[in-house]
Amino acid sequence: MSRVPQWLGRVGAGLTELGDRLDKRRAEVERETLEDSDGFGASEDRACAGAGGTRAADPLADAPEDTGSSTPDQVPAPPLYAPAVAARPDPSAAVPWGVRVAAEAGWRLLVLAGTVWVLMRVISAVQLVVLAFVAALLITALLQPTVARLRKLGVPRGLATALTAILGFVIMGLVGWFVVWQVMENIDNLSNQVQDGIDELRKWLLNSPFHVTDKQINEIAKNLREAIGANTDQITSAGLEGVTVIVEALTGILLTMFSTLFLLYDGKRIWEWTLKLVPSAARPGVAGAGPRAWRTLTAYVRGTVIVAMIDAIFIGLGIYFLDVPMAVPLAVFIFLFAFIPLVGAVVSGALAVVVALVTQGVFTAVMVLAVVLAVQQIEGHILQPFILGRAVRVHPLAVVLSVAAGGMVAGIGGAVVAVPLVAVTNTVVGYLRSYAREAALRQSPPPHGATATDVAPVQPSPSPPA
């Protein structure tokens, strides 16, 4: 009985040894299988590389074996044979380049438009002050050369300023008084001549080839009377508002005189104080653009005054020799309207033609029209290019658009200051552009090598001795 346990012990040891051998054999078989699969995948990769890489690797060859031993907190990776999901691009890169440029320019234009709108609202709120100051700038540009000449003759600055300002405002006041006096002196005679001219015009229309009948003329006169009667309330309210207009006009005149006096006396220090409000980085460019803008404004005002005087003298002489009534007041109106380029010449010429038509008849009106057109053609093609020159050259389209915009914003005053404002802006923008280009050239590194040889100044060769 004692041999049975020993036999059982040998059987158990043999079974244990057999299990160990089976485990080792299983491990060897698995290792050989893995090595065979790796060798097969590598050979396929080499074959694909030799064929130009046109065949994609088999996703099943590199798929990890599911051993079922993954931890609960670890998410297994997706199998390689699953469809590939393209990564989302950057949103800014997905937007086309043209759309991005349009968006960048669009919001900048919106900011500029908002700024201009706010500025126009502020200007419209203080329109009287702005127009008075701009008028003072124009008058100062006209009178400042006289102050400079008196200073060169040794006259003190205060006395030179006072003499120039008083003389300038006295002349302007005398011109206004003369126009009003001439109109009041000739108003009765003009009304009689207008009535006679209307009767003559009526007879001419009845006998003209336009086949106008007496009934049509009476109908037009009736419509005019009804229109005047229907707008009686508006005319009355306009008359009541005339007191307010007179008060505003007197206030504007006083502001203009006060501003002109100080601009003539202390304009340099006012400009230096204004420069301190400009950021230091932009101050040199603005300091250089200011004098050039002032020279442009001075040239524009002086040239416009000379051209306006020539227009007024020659057109006034023409309508005077044609025996048109109120020739001198009409000449003064032509002088004043000449400060509104293009549009003012048309309006003043039409006024002279209408006065000639209703007072002297159709033939005289045609002759006045010929005189006005001849003088204006000489002005546009000879006088303005010669007197104004290139300093204030503005394209006619820019003149028309600026006058229209100025008239819509600020009435007659806006139409007067629109063109000099455009001329000054053109000068300032051109100077700032050239200044920025020169600053960029100064900050760029100096040329070297062959480039330095190309841009180096060439010394002139000495001339051989005679």
C-alpha positions in Angstrom: 0.0 0.0 0.0 2.9 2.3 0.5 3.8 2.3 -3.2 0.5 3.8 -4.3 1.2 7.4 -3.1 4.6 7.4 -4.8 3.0 6.3 -8.1 0.4 9.0 -7.8 3.1 11.6 -7.1 5.1 10.6 -10.2 1.9 10.8 -12.4 1.1 14.3 -11.1 4.7 15.5 -11.7 4.5 14.0 -15.2 1.2 15.8 -16.0 2.7 19.1 -14.7 5.8 18.7 -16.9 3.5 18.0 -19.9 1.4 21.1 -19.2 4.6 23.2 -19.1 5.8 21.8 -22.4 2.4 22.5 -24.0 2.4 26.1 -22.8 5.9 26.6 -24.1 5.0 25.1 -27.4 1.9 27.3 -27.7 4.0 30.4 -27.0 6.5 29.4 -29.7 3.7 28.8 -32.2 2.2 32.3 -31.4 5.5 33.9 -31.7 6.2 32.3 -35.0 2.8 33.3 -36.3 3.4 37.0 -35.3 6.8 36.9 -37.0 5.4 35.5 -40.2 2.7 38.2 -40.3 5.2 41.0 -39.7 7.4 39.7 -42.5 4.5 39.5 -44.9 3.4 43.1 -44.2 7.0 44.4 -44.6 7.3 42.5 -47.9 4.0 44.1 -49.1 5.2 47.6 -48.1 8.4 47.0 -50.0 6.5 45.8 -53.0 4.2 48.9 -52.9 7.3 51.2 -52.6 8.8 49.5 -55.6 5.6 50.0 -57.6 5.5 53.7 -56.9 3.3 53.6 -53.8 0.1 53.3 -55.7 -1.4 50.6 -53.6 -2.5 51.4 -50.1 -1.5 49.1 -47.2 -3.9 46.4 -46.1 -5.7 47.7 -43.0 -6.3 44.1 -41.8 -2.5 43.4 -41.6 -1.9 46.0 -39.0 -5.1 45.5 -37.0 -4.3 44.9 -33.4 -5.3 41.5 -32.0 -8.2 41.6 -29.7 -6.9 39.8 -26.6 -9.8 40.8 -24.4 -7.3 42.2 -21.9 -8.1 46.0 -22.3 -8.7 47.9 -19.2 -12.2 49.2 -18.4 -11.0 52.9 -18.4 -9.2 52.7 -21.8 -11.2 53.2 -25.0 -9.9 51.0 -27.7 -8.7 52.7 -30.9 -10.9 52.4 -34.0 -9.9 49.7 -36.5 -7.8 50.8 -39.4 -10.3 49.4 -41.9 -12.9 52.0 -40.8 -13.5 54.8 -43.3 -11.1 57.8 -42.8 -12.7 61.1 -41.6 -10.9 64.2 -43.0 -9.8 66.8 -40.4 -11.8 70.1 -40.5 -9.7 73.0 -41.9 -9.2 76.3 -40.1 -12.3 78.5 -40.7 -10.1 81.4 -41.8 -8.4 79.2 -44.4 -11.8 77.8 -45.6 -13.0 81.4 -46.6 -11.9 82.3 -50.1 -9.2 85.0 -50.4 -11.4 87.4 -52.4 -14.2 87.2 -49.8 -11.7 87.9 -47.0 -10.4 91.0 -48.8 -13.9 92.2 -49.5 -14.8 91.7 -45.8 -11.7 93.5 -44.6 -12.4 96.5 -46.9 -16.1 96.4 -46.1 -15.9 96.9 -42.4 -13.2 99.6 -42.8 -15.5 101.4 -45.3 -18.3 101.1 -42.8 -16.2 102.7 -40.0 -15.2 105.5 -42.3 -18.8 106.1 -43.4 -19.9 106.2 -39.8 -17.1 108.6 -38.9 -18.1 110.9 -41.8 -21.8 110.7 -40.8 -21.1 111.7 -37.2 -18.8 114.5 -38.5 -21.5 115.8 -40.8 -24.1 115.7 -38.0 -21.8 117.7 -35.8 -21.1 120.2 -38.6 -24.8 120.6 -39.3 -25.5 121.3 -35.6 -23.0 124.2 -35.6 -23.3 125.1 -39.3 -23.3 128.8 -38.7 -20.0 128.7 -36.8 -18.4 126.4 -39.3 -19.4 128.5 -42.3 -18.3 131.7 -40.5 -14.9 130.2 -39.8 -14.5 128.9 -43.4 -15.4 132.3 -44.7 -12.9 133.9 -42.4 -10.2 131.5 -43.8 -11.1 132.5 -47.4 -11.0 136.2 -46.5 -7.7 135.7 -44.6 -6.2 134.0 -47.6 -7.2 137.1 -49.7 -5.9 139.7 -47.2 -2.8 138.0 -45.7 -0.4 138.9 -48.6 -1.3 142.6 -47.9 -0.4 142.2 -44.2 2.9 140.5 -45.2 3.8 143.4 -47.5 3.1 146.0 -44.8 5.2 144.0 -42.4 8.1 144.1 -44.9 7.7 147.9 -45.1 8.3 148.1 -41.3 4.7 148.5 -40.2 4.0 146.8 -36.8 2.0 143.6 -36.9 -1.0 144.9 -35.0 -1.3 148.1 -37.1 -0.8 146.2 -40.4 -3.5 143.7 -39.3 -5.9 146.5 -38.3 -5.4 148.5 -41.5 -5.8 145.5 -43.8 -8.9 144.1 -42.0 -10.6 147.5 -41.8 -9.9 148.3 -45.5 -11.1 144.9 -46.6 -14.3 144.9 -44.7 -15.1 148.5 -45.8 -14.7 147.6 -49.4 -16.9 144.6 -49.0 -19.5 146.7 -47.2 -19.4 149.3 -49.9 -19.9 146.7 -52.6 -23.0 145.3 -50.8 -24.4 148.8 -50.2 -23.9 149.8 -53.8 -25.8 146.7 -55.1 -28.7 147.3 -52.8 -28.8 151.0 -53.7 -28.8 150.3 -57.4 -31.6 147.8 -57.1 -33.7 150.1 -55.0 -33.1 153.0 -57.4 -34.1 151.0 -60.5 -36.9 148.8 -59.1 -39.7 151.1 -60.3 -38.3 151.5 -63.8 -37.5 147.8 -63.9 -41.0 146.8 -63.0 -42.4 149.0 -65.9 -39.9 147.6 -68.3 -40.7 144.0 -67.1 -44.4 144.6 -67.8 -43.6 146.0 -71.3 -41.3 143.1 -71.9 -43.9 140.6 -70.9 -46.4 142.1 -73.3 -43.8 142.1 -76.1 -42.9 138.5 -75.3 -46.6 137.6 -75.5 -46.9 139.2 -78.9 -43.8 137.4 -80.1 -45.1 134.0 -78.9 -48.5 134.6 -80.7 -46.7 135.4 -84.0 -43.9 132.8 -83.5 -43.7 129.4 -85.4 -44.4 127.6 -82.1 -48.2 128.0 -82.7 -48.9 129.3 -79.2 -52.5 130.5 -78.8 -53.8 133.3 -76.6 -55.8 130.8 -74.6 -52.7 128.8 -73.7 -50.9 132.0 -72.5 -53.9 133.0 -70.4 -54.0 129.5 -68.9 -50.3 129.7 -68.0 -50.9 133.1 -66.3 -53.9 131.7 -64.4 -51.8 128.7 -63.2 -49.1 131.1 -61.9 -51.6 133.2 -60.0 -53.2 130.1 -58.5 -49.8 128.8 -57.5 -49.0 132.1 -55.8 -52.3 132.1 -54.0 -52.0 128.5 -52.8 -48.5 129.2 -51.4 -49.5 132.4 -49.6 -49.2 130.9 -46.2 -45.7 129.6 -47.0 -44.7 132.9 -48.4 -46.0 134.6 -45.2 -44.2 132.2 -43.0 -41.0 132.7 -45.0 -41.4 136.4 -44.4 -41.8 135.8 -40.7 -38.7 133.6 -40.7 -36.8 136.4 -42.4 -36.2 138.0 -39.0 -34.4 134.9 -37.8 -32.4 134.7 -41.1 -31.3 138.3 -40.6 -30.2 137.7 -37.0 -28.3 134.6 -38.1 -26.7 136.5 -41.0 -25.5 139.3 -38.6 -24.2 136.8 -36.2 -22.3 135.0 -39.0 -20.8 138.3 -40.2 -19.6 139.2 -36.7 -18.1 135.8 -36.3 -16.4 136.1 -39.6 -14.9 139.5 -38.9 -13.7 138.4 -35.4 -12.1 135.2 -36.8 -10.5 137.0 -39.7 -8.9 139.6 -37.4 -7.3 137.0 -35.2 -6.2 134.8 -38.1 -4.5 137.8 -39.7 -2.8 138.8 -36.4 -2.0 135.4 -34.8 -2.3 132.8 -37.5 1.2 131.3 -37.1 0.7 130.6 -33.4 -2.8 129.2 -34.0 -1.3 126.8 -36.5 1.5 125.8 -34.1 -1.1 125.1 -31.3 -3.1 123.0 -33.8 0.0 120.9 -34.6 0.3 120.0 -30.9 -3.1 118.2 -31.2 -1.7 115.9 -33.9 0.0 112.6 -32.7 3.8 112.9 -32.7 4.3 110.2 -35.3 2.2 112.1 -37.8 3.3 115.6 -36.8 6.1 116.0 -39.3 3.9 115.1 -42.3 1.1 117.4 -41.1 3.6 120.2 -40.5 4.8 120.0 -44.1 1.3 119.7 -45.6 -0.1 122.7 -43.7 1.9 125.4 -45.5 1.3 123.8 -48.9 -2.4 123.7 -48.2 -2.4 127.3 -47.3 -0.5 128.3 -50.5 -3.1 126.4 -52.5 -6.0 128.1 -50.7 -4.3 131.5 -51.2 -3.7 130.9 -54.9 -7.4 129.7 -55.3 -8.9 132.8 -53.6 -6.7 135.3 -55.4 -7.1 133.7 -58.8 -10.9 133.4 -58.3 -11.1 137.1 -57.4 -9.2 138.1 -60.5 -11.2 135.9 -62.8 -14.5 137.1 -61.2 -13.5 140.7 -61.7 -12.6 140.1 -65.4 -16.0 138.3 -65.9 -17.9 141.1 -64.2 -16.2 143.9 -66.1 -16.5 142.5 -69.6 -20.0 141.1 -69.2 -21.1 144.3 -67.4 -19.7 146.4 -70.3 -21.5 144.2 -72.8 -25.0 144.4 -71.1 -24.4 148.2 -70.5 -23.8 148.9 -74.2 -26.8 146.7 -75.1 -28.9 149.1 -72.9 -30.0 146.5 -70.4 -31.2 148.1 -67.2 -29.3 147.5 -63.9 -26.1 146.7 -65.7 -23.9 147.5 -62.7 -25.9 145.4 -60.2 -25.9 142.5 -62.6 -22.1 142.9 -63.0 -21.8 142.7 -59.2 -24.0 139.6 -59.1 -21.8 138.0 -61.8 -18.7 138.8 -59.6 -20.3 137.2 -56.5 -21.6 134.1 -58.3 -18.2 133.5 -59.9 -17.0 132.1 -56.5 -19.2 129.1 -57.3 -17.4 127.4 -60.2 -19.4 126.4 -63.2 -22.8 126.6 -61.5 -22.4 130.2 -60.5 -21.5 131.3 -64.1 -24.5 129.6 -65.5 -26.9 131.1 -62.9 -25.5 134.7 -63.2 -25.5 134.5 -67.0 -29.1 133.2 -67.1 -30.1 136.0 -64.8 -28.6 138.6 -67.2 -30.3 136.9 -70.1 -33.7 136.9 -68.4 -33.5 140.6 -67.5 -32.6 141.4 -71.1 -35.4 139.3 -72.4 -38.2 140.8 -70.2 -36.9 144.4 -70.7 -35.4 144.7 -74.2 -36.8 141.7 -76.1 -35.6 138.6 -77.7 -32.8 140.0 -79.9 -31.2 141.8 -77.0 -31.4 138.6 -74.9 -29.7 136.6 -77.7 -26.9 139.2 -77.8 -26.5 139.1 -74.1 -26.3 135.3 -74.2 -23.6 135.6 -76.9 -21.6 138.0 -74.7 -21.9 135.8 -71.7 -20.9 132.6 -73.5 -17.9 134.3 -75.2 -16.5 135.7 -71.9 -17.1 132.4 -70.1 -15.2 130.5 -72.8 -12.3 132.9 -72.6 -12.4 132.4 -68.8 -12.5 128.6 -68.9 -9.8 128.1 -71.5 -7.4 131.0 -71.0 -7.9 132.8 -67.8 -8.3 130.0 -65.3 -5.3 127.9 -66.5 -3.1 130.9 -66.7 -4.0 132.6 -63.4 -4.8 129.6 -61.2 -2.2 127.3 -62.8 -1.5 123.8 -61.6 -1.7 124.7 -57.9 -5.5 124.3 -57.7 -6.2 122.2 -60.8 -9.3 120.1 -60.2 -11.1 118.0 -62.7 -14.5 119.5 -63.9 -16.3 116.3 -62.7 -14.9 116.8 -59.2 -16.0 120.5 -59.3 -19.6 119.7 -60.3 -19.9 116.9 -57.7 -18.3 118.9 -54.9 -20.5 121.9 -55.6 -23.6 119.8 -55.7 -22.7 118.0 -52.5 -21.8 121.3 -50.7 -25.1 122.9 -51.8 -27.1 119.9 -50.5 -25.2 119.9 -47.2 -25.0 123.6 -46.4 -26.8 125.6 -49.2 -25.0 128.4 -51.0 -22.2 128.6 -48.4 -21.4 125.0 -48.9 -21.3 125.4 -52.6 -18.9 128.3 -52.3 -16.4 126.4 -50.0 -16.7 123.0 -51.7 -14.2 123.6 -54.5 -11.4 125.2 -52.3 -11.9 122.3 -49.8 -11.4 119.8 -52.6 -8.4 121.6 -53.9 -6.8 121.8 -50.5 -7.6 118.1 -49.8 -6.0 117.2 -53.1 -2.8 119.1 -52.2 -2.6 117.6 -48.7 -3.2 114.0 -49.9 -0.6 114.3 -52.6 2.1 115.7 -50.2 1.4 113.1 -47.6 1.7 110.3 -50.2 5.1 111.6 -51.4 6.2 112.2 -47.8 5.4 108.6 -46.8 7.3 107.3 -49.9 10.4 109.4 -49.0 10.2 108.2 -45.4 10.1 104.6 -46.5 13.1 105.1 -48.7 15.0 106.8 -45.9 14.3 103.8 -43.5 15.2 101.2 -46.1 18.8 99.7 -45.9 21.3 101.3 -48.2 22.1 99.4 -51.5 25.3 97.4 -51.8 27.1 95.5 -54.4 26.1 95.9 -58.0 23.0 97.7 -56.9 25.1 100.4 -55.1 27.1 100.8 -58.3 24.0 101.2 -60.4 22.4 103.9 -58.1 25.6 105.7 -57.3 25.9 109.2 -58.7 28.0 109.5 -61.8 30.6 112.2 -61.7 30.8 114.2 -64.9 34.1 113.7 -66.7 36.3 116.8 -66.9 36.3 118.5 -70.2 39.5 118.4 -72.0 41.5 121.6 -72.0 41.2 123.8 -75.0 
